């Protein structure tokens, strides 16, 4: 069996970890989606990450990059924290700047990422589509006796407001909702939200494609913050989102959302797949 040698980097975005592969480092032509999906599964498993980012730099000297994001199960998706990571990588590690703006091409269209030192922000994201309350097919009343609301923030999310996120069995309840017939056949990400006060919430997320709880979720933070607005859980136009991986900040301006948080390089190295 012939192994392929890849120069990869691993980043943490507020607890979300990603393996990033820059297409510019490849000695062979850019592989197709099937091979990238295979690499995503191997690298995510081998390096313990929440996803795989394939970055292709824009031509002609433009400050831009195209991101193709894969979950650890090899499926493609939109990822808010992955988008922040890609912009951070491009500006800090390719362009050698500490601050600036990079345009990142995603599955939902181009998004501008503003970088300042160790912080990266999605500056103008379309508000999530609020689809209303969803009646689950399975009986989860013993685990989570509260309604779920469906939103699309680039990928599907089911948001549930609970009194105390620390008391929720996220792994079991999240998995049950993710696979509930109400969200068939594609399934959904599942967010449990505790409203702390008018300017802050706590968030725990079970991520589809990762198939477990992750330390944070960017698209989940966007979905949770917008659900708070729509359902009048909060009135503030800026929310602090407390995740197990750290703090994300979501702000709303002119019907657009911004998502900001830390990003950091964990390591660079060589992987064989």
C-alpha positions as CSV (number, residue, x, y, z in Angstrom):
1,X,0.0,0.0,0.0
2,X,1.4,3.4,-1.1
3,X,1.0,6.1,1.5
4,X,0.6,9.8,0.7
5,X,2.7,12.3,2.6
6,X,0.8,15.4,3.7
7,X,2.0,18.6,5.4
8,X,-0.9,19.4,7.8
9,X,-1.6,21.9,10.6
10,X,-4.0,21.4,13.6
11,X,-5.8,24.4,15.0
12,X,-8.2,25.1,17.9
13,X,-11.0,27.5,17.4
14,X,-12.5,28.1,20.9
15,X,-12.2,24.4,21.6
16,X,-13.2,23.1,18.1
17,X,-10.1,21.4,16.7
18,X,-9.5,21.1,13.0
19,X,-6.8,19.5,10.7
20,X,-6.0,21.9,7.8
21,X,-4.4,20.9,4.6
22,X,-3.2,23.7,2.2
23,X,-3.6,22.7,-1.5
24,X,-0.4,24.7,-2.2
25,X,1.6,22.1,-0.2
26,X,0.6,19.2,-2.5
27,X,3.1,18.0,-5.1
28,X,0.3,16.3,-7.1
29,X,-2.9,17.7,-8.6
30,X,-5.7,18.6,-6.3
31,X,-7.6,15.4,-5.5
32,X,-11.3,14.9,-6.0
33,X,-14.0,15.0,-3.4
34,X,-13.9,11.2,-2.8
35,X,-10.2,11.2,-1.9
36,X,-10.5,14.3,0.2
37,X,-13.4,12.6,2.1
38,X,-11.1,9.6,2.7
39,X,-8.3,11.8,3.9
40,X,-10.8,13.6,6.2
41,X,-11.8,10.4,7.9
42,X,-8.3,9.2,8.3
43,X,-6.8,12.5,9.6
44,X,-9.7,13.3,11.9
45,X,-9.5,9.9,13.5
46,X,-5.7,9.8,13.6
47,X,-5.2,13.3,14.9
48,X,-8.3,13.6,17.0
49,X,-10.0,16.5,15.4
50,X,-13.6,17.7,14.9
51,X,-13.2,18.2,11.2
52,X,-10.9,18.5,8.1
53,X,-10.3,21.7,6.2
54,X,-9.0,21.7,2.6
55,X,-7.8,25.2,1.8
56,X,-7.2,26.4,-1.8
57,X,-5.7,29.9,-2.1
58,X,-7.1,32.4,-4.5
59,X,-5.1,33.2,-7.6
60,X,-3.8,36.6,-8.8
61,X,-2.6,37.8,-5.4
62,X,-6.1,38.3,-4.0
63,X,-6.6,38.0,-0.2
64,X,-8.9,35.0,-0.4
65,X,-9.1,31.3,0.0
66,X,-11.7,28.6,-0.8
67,X,-12.5,26.2,2.1
68,X,-13.9,22.8,1.6
69,X,-14.9,21.4,5.0
70,X,-15.4,17.8,5.9
71,X,-16.8,16.2,9.1
72,X,-14.9,13.3,10.6
73,X,-17.3,10.9,8.9
74,X,-16.3,12.3,5.5
75,X,-19.4,14.3,4.8
76,X,-19.1,17.9,3.6
77,X,-20.7,20.7,5.6
78,X,-20.6,24.4,6.5
79,X,-18.6,25.1,9.7
80,X,-18.6,28.5,11.4
81,X,-15.5,27.9,13.5
82,X,-13.8,26.2,10.5
83,X,-14.4,29.3,8.5
84,X,-12.8,31.5,11.2
85,X,-9.9,29.1,11.3
86,X,-9.4,29.2,7.5
87,X,-9.3,33.0,7.5
88,X,-6.9,33.0,10.5
89,X,-4.6,30.5,8.7
90,X,-4.6,32.5,5.5
91,X,-3.8,35.8,7.1
92,X,-1.5,34.8,9.9
93,X,0.4,31.9,8.4
94,X,0.3,32.5,4.7
95,X,0.3,36.4,4.5
96,X,2.3,36.9,7.6
97,X,0.1,39.6,9.1
98,X,-1.3,40.0,12.6
99,X,-4.5,41.7,11.5
100,X,-6.6,42.2,8.4
101,X,-9.5,40.8,6.4
102,X,-9.7,37.6,4.3
103,X,-12.5,36.4,2.1
104,X,-13.2,32.7,2.6
105,X,-15.3,30.8,0.0
106,X,-17.6,28.4,1.8
107,X,-20.5,26.0,0.8
108,X,-22.9,28.9,1.6
109,X,-21.0,31.5,-0.3
110,X,-18.1,33.9,0.4
111,X,-17.7,35.1,4.0
112,X,-15.3,37.8,5.2
113,X,-13.1,36.9,8.2
114,X,-11.6,39.7,10.2
115,X,-8.4,38.7,12.1
116,X,-6.8,40.6,15.0
117,X,-4.0,38.9,16.8
118,X,-5.4,35.6,18.1
119,X,-9.0,36.4,17.4
120,X,-10.9,35.8,14.2
121,X,-14.5,36.9,13.4
122,X,-17.1,36.2,10.7
123,X,-18.1,39.8,10.0
124,X,-21.4,39.6,8.1
125,X,-23.2,36.3,8.0
126,X,-26.8,36.0,6.8
127,X,-29.2,35.4,9.7
128,X,-30.2,31.8,10.1
129,X,-33.5,30.6,8.7
130,X,-35.9,30.0,11.7
131,X,-38.2,27.1,10.8
132,X,-40.3,27.0,14.0
133,X,-41.0,24.3,16.6
134,X,-40.5,20.7,15.6
135,X,-42.5,17.9,17.1
136,X,-40.2,15.0,17.7
137,X,-41.3,11.5,16.7
138,X,-39.5,9.8,19.6
139,X,-40.3,10.2,23.2
140,X,-37.6,12.3,24.8
141,X,-39.7,13.8,27.5
142,X,-37.8,12.2,30.3
143,X,-34.4,13.4,29.0
144,X,-35.4,16.9,27.7
145,X,-38.9,18.0,28.6
146,X,-38.7,21.1,26.4
147,X,-39.6,21.9,22.8
148,X,-37.0,22.0,19.9
149,X,-36.8,24.7,17.3
150,X,-35.4,24.1,13.8
151,X,-33.0,26.6,12.3
152,X,-30.6,26.6,9.4
153,X,-27.4,28.6,9.9
154,X,-25.5,27.1,7.0
155,X,-26.3,23.6,8.3
156,X,-29.4,22.3,10.2
157,X,-29.7,22.9,14.0
158,X,-32.3,21.9,16.5
159,X,-32.2,24.3,19.4
160,X,-33.7,23.5,22.9
161,X,-33.8,26.0,25.8
162,X,-33.1,24.3,29.2
163,X,-32.8,25.7,32.7
164,X,-29.3,24.2,33.3
165,X,-27.1,22.9,30.5
166,X,-24.8,21.2,33.0
167,X,-27.6,18.8,33.9
168,X,-28.3,17.7,30.3
169,X,-27.0,14.3,29.1
170,X,-25.9,15.8,25.8
171,X,-24.4,12.6,24.4
172,X,-27.5,10.5,24.8
173,X,-30.2,13.2,24.3
174,X,-28.3,14.8,21.4
175,X,-27.9,11.6,19.6
176,X,-31.6,10.7,20.0
177,X,-32.7,14.1,18.6
178,X,-30.0,14.0,15.8
179,X,-31.5,10.7,14.5
180,X,-35.1,11.4,15.3
181,X,-37.5,10.8,12.4
182,X,-38.5,14.4,12.5
183,X,-35.1,15.3,11.0
184,X,-34.8,12.4,8.6
185,X,-33.0,11.6,6.4
186,X,-30.1,14.1,6.8
187,X,-30.4,14.5,10.6
188,X,-29.4,17.7,12.5
189,X,-27.0,19.3,14.9
190,X,-28.5,19.6,18.4
191,X,-28.0,22.6,20.7
192,X,-28.9,22.9,24.3
193,X,-29.1,26.6,25.5
194,X,-29.3,28.1,28.9
195,X,-30.2,31.8,29.0
196,X,-28.0,33.3,31.8
197,X,-29.1,36.9,31.4
198,X,-30.0,39.4,28.7
199,X,-26.4,39.5,27.4
200,X,-25.1,35.9,27.8
201,X,-26.1,32.3,27.2
202,X,-24.5,28.9,27.8
203,X,-24.3,26.4,24.9
204,X,-23.6,22.7,24.5
205,X,-23.8,21.1,21.1
206,X,-24.0,17.5,19.7
207,X,-22.6,17.7,16.2
208,X,-23.9,15.7,13.3
209,X,-21.0,14.2,11.4
210,X,-18.8,14.3,14.5
211,X,-21.4,12.2,16.3
212,X,-20.6,13.4,19.8
213,X,-20.6,16.6,21.8
214,X,-17.9,19.1,20.8
215,X,-16.4,21.8,23.0
216,X,-17.9,24.5,20.8
217,X,-19.8,25.0,17.6
218,X,-19.8,28.2,15.6
219,X,-22.9,27.6,13.5
220,X,-24.6,26.4,16.7
221,X,-23.7,29.7,18.4
222,X,-25.3,31.6,15.4
223,X,-28.4,29.4,15.5
224,X,-28.8,29.7,19.3
225,X,-28.3,33.5,19.3
226,X,-30.8,34.0,16.5
227,X,-33.3,31.7,18.3
228,X,-33.0,33.9,21.3
229,X,-33.8,36.9,19.2
230,X,-36.8,35.4,17.4
231,X,-38.3,33.9,20.6
232,X,-37.5,37.0,22.6
233,X,-35.4,35.1,25.1
234,X,-33.0,38.1,25.1
235,X,-33.2,41.6,23.8
236,X,-29.4,42.5,23.5
237,X,-27.9,42.9,20.1
238,X,-24.7,41.3,21.3
239,X,-24.5,38.0,23.1
240,X,-21.7,36.3,25.0
241,X,-21.9,32.6,24.2
242,X,-20.2,30.4,26.9
243,X,-19.2,27.1,25.5
244,X,-17.1,24.4,27.2
245,X,-14.2,25.4,24.9
246,X,-14.3,29.1,25.7
247,X,-16.3,32.2,24.8
248,X,-17.8,33.1,21.5
249,X,-19.4,36.5,20.8
250,X,-22.3,36.9,18.5
251,X,-23.5,40.4,17.4
252,X,-26.4,41.4,15.2
253,X,-26.3,44.5,13.0
254,X,-28.5,45.3,10.0
255,X,-29.9,41.8,9.7
256,X,-26.4,40.3,9.6
257,X,-24.6,38.3,12.3
258,X,-21.0,38.4,13.4
259,X,-19.2,35.6,15.2
260,X,-15.9,36.2,17.0
261,X,-13.6,34.1,19.1
262,X,-10.0,32.8,19.6
263,X,-8.1,30.7,17.1
264,X,-4.7,29.2,17.8
265,X,-2.2,26.8,16.1
266,X,-1.7,23.6,18.0
267,X,0.9,22.0,15.8
268,X,2.3,21.5,12.3
269,X,3.6,18.2,11.0
270,X,3.6,15.4,8.5
271,X,0.8,12.9,8.2
272,X,0.7,9.7,6.0
273,X,-2.6,8.5,4.6
